[in-house]
């Protein structure tokens, strides 16, 4: 299913979570809920890639409802960050709740939570 502007619409269910894609004129917002683990990454990756095919200037990856991230999820986030920024896109990552955010701090990936999303 696509919206009038050609962007994919959601939500998409995967394993123990949901991904919802919302495309605005200024940004594409991808809201992830549940778990971002090995099985989820295999399903989430094509959703994110499809949402980013339209070359948005800004992608907001909302992790505020993520309950768990494993090493595959971290690897996916790093690869997504590298790919989008290499294409000149601004990636804004909204942090997960405190218990999950702690895992980002331990791995040193909390630097991804720098900017706020566009209004």
N, C-alpha and C positions, 0 to 999 in steps of 0.2 A: 504494500500500500504506500502511496506517496501523497504528499501534500500538493497543493496547486503550484508551488514553486519548484516542484521536482524533488524535494528532499524526502527521505524516508520518514514515515511517522511511526510512532510506537504506541504502546509499549511492547517490548519483546520479552518473553519469559525465558529464563535459562536456569537450569539446575535449581539452585536455592536462591534465585534472585530475579530481578527485572531490570531491563534497560529501557529508558524512555528517551527518545530523541525529539528535541524541539528546536526548530530552525527559525530564527528571527533574522531580520535584515542585517543586523550587526554581528550576530554570533550564532553558533550552533551549540546548544546545551545538551549534554548527555548525562542523564541522571541514572546512577547505578545504585541498586539496593541489594541487600543480602550479602552473599559471599563472593569474593573475587579469588577463586582458587583455580587449580589446574583445569577442572572440567568447565568452569565458567569462562575462563579466558578463551578457550577454543570457540565458544559461542559468542562472546562479547567482541572479540577482535574484528570479525566481519561487519558487525553492526557499527563499530567506531570507524572502520575504514570506509564503509559506505556513506556514513554521515559526513566524512571529511573529503569525499570525492568532489564535492561542490566548491572546494577551495575557500572555505570561510576564512575571514581575517582573524577571527577569534573562535576558539573552541573552549567551552567551559565543561570540564569534567567534574561533575558533582558527586563526591564520595561521601556526603554527609549522612547517608543511610547505609553505608557499608558496615557489616558486622564482623567481617573476617577477611584478611588478605594473607595469602601464602607467598612463597618465593616466585611462583609462576605469575601471580598478580603483580608483584613488584617488578618483575622482568617486563611484563606487558606495559606497565605504566612508564618505565624508563624508555622502552622502545617507542612508545607512542609520543612521548615528550621529544625524543630525538628526531623522529620522522616529521612531526608537525613543525617544530622550530626550524628544521633544515629547509622546509618549504616556505618559510617566512611567516608562518602562522603563530599567533600568540596563544599559548595554552595556559589556561587558568584552571588550577586544580583546587577544588573546595575540599577541605580536610574532612576525614571521617571523625566519628565520635572519639572522645579521649582514650578509651582503652585500645582502640585500633590505631589511633594516631601515635601512641607510644611505640608501636612496632615500626612506624615510619621514622621516628626519632632514633631508635636503636640502629636502624639500617643506614641512617644518614640521608634518607630520602624526604625528610620533612622540608627541605629547601624547595620542593615543588609547590608548597602552599604559600607562594609569595603575594600574588595580586588578588584583588577582589573582582568579581564578575562585573561586566558592564551592565549598567542599569537600563 
